[in-house]
Amino acid sequence: MEFDYKGIGSRLQKRRKELGYTQEYVSEQTGITPFYISKMENGHVRFSLDMLITLTNCLKMDLGTALFGQRLIRDNTPASDFLFFYERASKKQRQILDNLVELIKTI
């Protein structure tokens, strides 16, 4: 699946500004440099799902809105269950899930 990084970045920037947050403030909260946040917001870099979740948590934004511009309705499909769990998983749990996804891709 190919993501619209420019669209995602635009939605992240819009939300950050709605909250009145500066890139520097978001950087302090997430550990992501202001330079990289700028690159993300302008769609100039590809970033990991883990990094996106870190930003959406800081911006009090759900993952569906960041990715697609609308909330994902929890509809009990395997994909929505996965995203629902992944959003709330610890860093270690996300690493395990990332490894499982990579393994499934190779099969």
JOVEN-V34105 format. One record per residue. N is the residue number from 1. PSI is psi in radians with two decimals (999 if undefined). Layout:
((N & PSI) (N & PSI))
This chain:
((1 & 2.27) (2 & 2.28) (3 & 2.63) (4 & 1.49) (5 & -0.58) (6 & -0.74) (7 & -0.75) (8 & -0.83) (9 & -0.72) (10 & -0.74) (11 & -0.66) (12 & -0.79) (13 & -0.76) (14 & -0.79) (15 & -0.73) (16 & -0.77) (17 & -0.64) (18 & -0.66) (19 & -0.17) (20 & 0.38) (21 & 2.46) (22 & 2.86) (23 & -0.59) (24 & -0.72) (25 & -0.81) (26 & -0.66) (27 & -0.80) (28 & -0.65) (29 & -0.50) (30 & -0.37) (31 & 0.09) (32 & 2.30) (33 & 2.62) (34 & -0.64) (35 & -0.79) (36 & -0.64) (37 & -0.75) (38 & -0.79) (39 & -0.70) (40 & -0.83) (41 & -0.49) (42 & 0.04) (43 & 0.42) (44 & -0.08) (45 & 2.67) (46 & 2.40) (47 & 2.82) (48 & 2.78) (49 & -0.65) (50 & -0.76) (51 & -0.71) (52 & -0.73) (53 & -0.69) (54 & -0.78) (55 & -0.76) (56 & -0.61) (57 & -0.77) (58 & -0.68) (59 & 0.11) (60 & 0.89) (61 & 2.41) (62 & 2.73) (63 & -0.69) (64 & -0.73) (65 & -0.73) (66 & -0.80) (67 & -0.77) (68 & -0.04) (69 & 0.13) (70 & 2.66) (71 & 2.47) (72 & 2.21) (73 & 2.26) (74 & 1.79) (75 & 0.31) (76 & 0.48) (77 & 2.74) (78 & -0.67) (79 & -0.77) (80 & -0.63) (81 & -0.73) (82 & -0.87) (83 & -0.69) (84 & -0.79) (85 & -0.77) (86 & -0.73) (87 & -0.57) (88 & 0.00) (89 & 2.69) (90 & 2.95) (91 & -0.73) (92 & -0.74) (93 & -0.67) (94 & -0.68) (95 & -0.75) (96 & -0.79) (97 & -0.70) (98 & -0.74) (99 & -0.68) (100 & -0.73) (101 & -0.78) (102 & -0.71) (103 & -0.75) (104 & -0.67) (105 & -0.58) (106 & -0.30) (107 & 999))
